[in-house]
Amino acid sequence: MVQKERNNGTISSVNSGTYTSVKNFRESLPPEIQLALRSASDLKRHRQSKNRATSLPTSIDGFDQLLGGGLERGSLIEIVGRASCGRFAALLAALRAVTGAGETAALVDQGSQLDPQDAERAGVKLDHLLWLRPKRTPASVSAAEMLVHAGFSLVTLDFGLPPVHGRAPLAAWLRLARSCSDHDAIVVVGAPYRLSGCAADIVLDASWGRGRWLGAIGAPRLLEGIHSKLELAKRRGHRPQTSALINLVTPETNLIEIQHEERKNRHAKAL
């Protein structure tokens, strides 16, 4: 136990007998054992650095390349872009990666963009997903912080189309970023413009999206997906202004490809 006493208007800490006993015990150990011992704070920092070093791939090559291999644990990632730029599809890819690995995830859907059936066809496991729909930004950021503290591996926030309703202070975003670091969680924010200020560890700009179609011109055609360009505007400790092209597949096309692959497998077994 640490006692406190007031000296000349200041408070100083006095080491208790327990701390002295532990210190004396450690000093009495052989040198090789002393070097191998770690304090609780050292173990916590080691565990956090180990977890943050592992990235979770999203299976979107360009996206993972810009992120240094995938979603980095303990980080706040913001994806900024207008409508039809692939921003929400990137959030779905993150949800698919985490729920597919058996971990829990949450979507704070202020923009009301989620279609559960499309998300399930895209590979998101809905039984591992919590869906929240707050109406204003302060409530969304507070909900995300609460979910991180509750133990969710991934929390995604989507703010839909402009204008975004409400504004959260920078202090709220900084608390959310600190919570990510403390709990080794991943928070991915999708917004039409920058909302997190300086709090985000990684910022990606989605500049444009162009449709990719199946079928001949003049005949009925199916939207296969979109080409989108992501640019790394900010990443702590790395050089920004790196860009990559990503190909995003629509859930319907993904379902067709899965069904085609299943038919091929059944045909091969029949032979």
HELIX and SHEET records of a PDB file:
HELIX    1   1 GLY A   17  SER A   28  1                                  12    
HELIX    2   2 PRO A   31  ALA A   36  1                                   6    
HELIX    3   3 ALA A   40  ALA A   53  1                                  14    
HELIX    4   4 ASP A   61  LEU A   66  1                                   6    
HELIX    5   5 ARG A   87  GLY A  100  1                                  14    
HELIX    6   6 PRO A  116  ARG A  121  1                                   6    
HELIX    7   7 LEU A  126  HIS A  128  5                                   3    
HELIX    8   8 THR A  137  ALA A  150  1                                  14    
HELIX    9   9 LEU A  170  HIS A  183  1                                  14    
HELIX   10  10 PRO A  251  ALA A  270  1                                  20    
SHEET    1   A 2 GLN A   3  ASN A   7  0                                        
SHEET    2   A 2 THR A  10  VAL A  14 -1                                        
SHEET    1   B 2 SER A  55  LEU A  56  0                                        
SHEET    2   B 2 LEU A  71  GLU A  72 -1                                        
SHEET    1   C 8 LEU A 129  LEU A 132  0                                        
SHEET    2   C 8 ALA A 105  ASP A 109  1                                        
SHEET    3   C 8 LEU A 154  ASP A 158  1                                        
SHEET    4   C 8 ILE A 186  ALA A 191  1                                        
SHEET    5   C 8 SER A  75  GLY A  81  1                                        
SHEET    6   C 8 ILE A 202  LEU A 214  1                                        
SHEET    7   C 8 LEU A 222  ARG A 235 -1                                        
SHEET    8   C 8 THR A 242  VAL A 249 -1                                        
END                                                                             
